[in-house]
Amino acid sequence: MWRAKGVEGSAVVLFAARFGTHDPWRDARKDGRLLSPIFYILAVLTLAGGLASVTLKHLVHCALAVTVAFAGLALLFLQLDAQFAGFAQILVYIGAVVILIVFAILLTRGSDLPKEGVFSKTWPVGLLIAAAVFAVLGWAVLQSVRAVPQQAAVPAVTVRDIGIALVGRYVLPLEIVALLLTAATIGAVIVAMHEKVRSR
Amino acid sequence: MIGATPLAGYLLVAALLFAIGLAGALTRRNAILVLIGIELMLNAANLNLIAFWRYGPHPEALTGMMFAIFSIAVAAAEAAVGLGLVISIYRHTNTAELDKISRMKG
């Protein structure tokens, strides 16, 4: 496909071949000293999506913004070489949770704007608490992360390994999660069921 | 530079996302937005787990990865029950605004 473009295409192939073998960012990542620029792009995307999802006025816009945040997080998981978790994130969050949120918005007529504004009366206190929590977390990270030894090599873990671990060492948690999901599904249906049906 | 080590960079992003989610859960009036804030906080914790798995000493043991996968499953269950509760409350009180739901106030 690249070659069909002629001279430009072959230049792209040469460029890719050169940087595929001598990727300076990958070398730096292997040393464990440097973050790739992709990380910064994804971090800004995720944080912007998260910020938009809690500040926008219309609930439907919030649902769209939280989709962006979830997608950015999935891409961050892929950037961390956790492919299975990344795709599970896309399937579960973008595929299921956002759809549930949109359904709930539509069922509760959340698209109507409240007259009193979207933030509660005590919003400065909430903002202060959140800022304090971030200050503590950031301080703890910056203080302690130098003491943690860091593995730079990319872990050689395949989905096959994950599957074997799930039915081997982690089989009991897997069963418990299956039970929890069943109970949650039944519970959600019972909770959201119409009141008259229950009283009969 | 602050984000000089990859682990610190990911942890700081997760901390910031957690704070954003907490701010959303504490300041918004709509119950669905509170749930979105909680989801953001859970996701920030997942990012921490995966980052520690990636840069920790024994990634082949898969502990952090498994923790994140189970956490995603539990978060999905929580979202289903939470939104069911919101719909149920809306049916009772005809509103999803948390300020107006004060029936249990003493």
Interface residues (C-beta under 8 A of the other chain):
Chain A: R29 G32 R33 L34 L35 F39 Y40 A43 T46 L47 G50 L51 S53 V54 T55 L59 C62 A63 V66 A69 F70 L73 L76 F77 L80 D81 A82 F84 A85 A88 Q89 V92 Y93 A96 V97 L100 I101 F103 A104 I105 L107 T108 G110 P114 E116 G117 V118 F119 S120 K121 T122 W123 V125 G126 L127 I129 A130 A131 V133 F134 L137 G138 V141 L142 V145 R146 V148 P149 Q150 Q151 A152 P155 A156 V157 D161 I162 A165 L166 Y170 P173 V177 L180 L181 A183 A184 T185 G187 A188 V189 V191 A192 H194 E195
Chain B: I2 G3 A4 T5 P6 L7 A8 G9 Y10 L11 L12 V13 A15 L16 L17 F18 A19 I20 G21 L22 A23 G24 A25 L26 T27 R28 R29 N30 I32 L33 L35 I36 G37 E39 L40 N43 N46 L47 I50 A51 W53 R54 Y55 G56 P57 P59 E60 L62 M65 M66 A68 I69 F70 I72 A73 V74 A75 A76 A77 E78 A79 A80 V81 L83 G84 L85 V86 I87 S88 Y90 R91 H92 A96 E97 L98 D99
